[in-house]
Amino acid sequence: MVSQSVVQHSNSLISNSLSSPVTALFVGGTSGVGRITLLKLAKFAKCPRIYLVGRSQAAADEIIAECRTLNPQGHYTFLQADVSLVAGVDRFCETFKGLESTLDLLFLSPGVLSMDRSVTSENIHLLAAVNYYCRMRIITSLLPLVQRSSLRRVMTVAGGGNEGPLDLDDLQGLRVPIPQLRGHLSTLITLGLETVAIKAPSVSFIHSYPGSVVTGLYRDLEKPPFDLASAVSIDECGERQLYVATNARFAPKELHSVGVSMEGADVTVGSNREPNSGVYTVGKDCESASKQVLNSLADLREQGAVQRIWQHTMDLFREVLEAPTIKKQG
């Protein structure tokens, strides 16, 4: 486990280690893990350009006020969007590409409490849409901006290190038993990132798990899904997520020195069991997934899962955007 002192030291070096200004986009940045990580970046980066995406203008106004207190030299912008729909994601991405030509950090953490079989108006499993499909659509749409940046990081916060069995005949997870759904979707996310990374070796792709954190998603539940006494504090969570998002241990495959470098830091094993592979599945301890998880991912890779996931994803996007209801919205 990476100690908290190492995490904090790395973050303290951000202002002098990263090219200025750092441009970052936080999708799901108005609450929870996205919000706290955004605030930490505002605190440690020099003159950052930070965009936060969500639904609540009021929540965004509060965060932007905090950011300006932490770092008056930063530039902070709220973009209102519904990122649970592919069509909505496309409209948002076109808007963002009109605002910036480069993007150092794409940080994705939109969440949903639903663990049932609810589907979106585009007929996609809601949980899968928010955690995988719409995030993947954002990643592929904005990837050229990330490739032109200095830091070159894509980070999606979900279930890194918790990958489990994957039903290749039900990738949306509509029939996967609820207790197995997190493992299924976590595997889908990690192998989905691997498909994008094949054509973008100069970008680092990270699938992170923040641990059990008391956020707005859980605070008001009568029965939270974990023991609140053992939860990771939201402040520590933000520091750890920022560490993973900026430290050179998680650098791109072709650019090993990109990020905050620290003498004596261990090499990070990627999702394919190779050091510094450019795709990382990282647990709450800021370390790579267990050997057991990495071996199971290797078995799926040998079965052609990466290719099947990519084909399925592209086919689903095509079906959604060709549907008559979507055409009318465009």
PyMOL commands that set and color helices and strands:
alter all, ss='L'
color gray80, all
select helices_A, chain A and resi 4-12+14-17+32-44+57-70+86-97+126-147+178-198+216-219+228-230+234-246+248-250+291-302+305-322+324-329
alter helices_A, ss='H'
color red, helices_A
select strands_A, chain A and resi 23-27+49-54+75-80+105-108+153-157+204-208+279-282
alter strands_A, ss='S'
color yellow, strands_A
deselect
rebuild
show_as cartoon
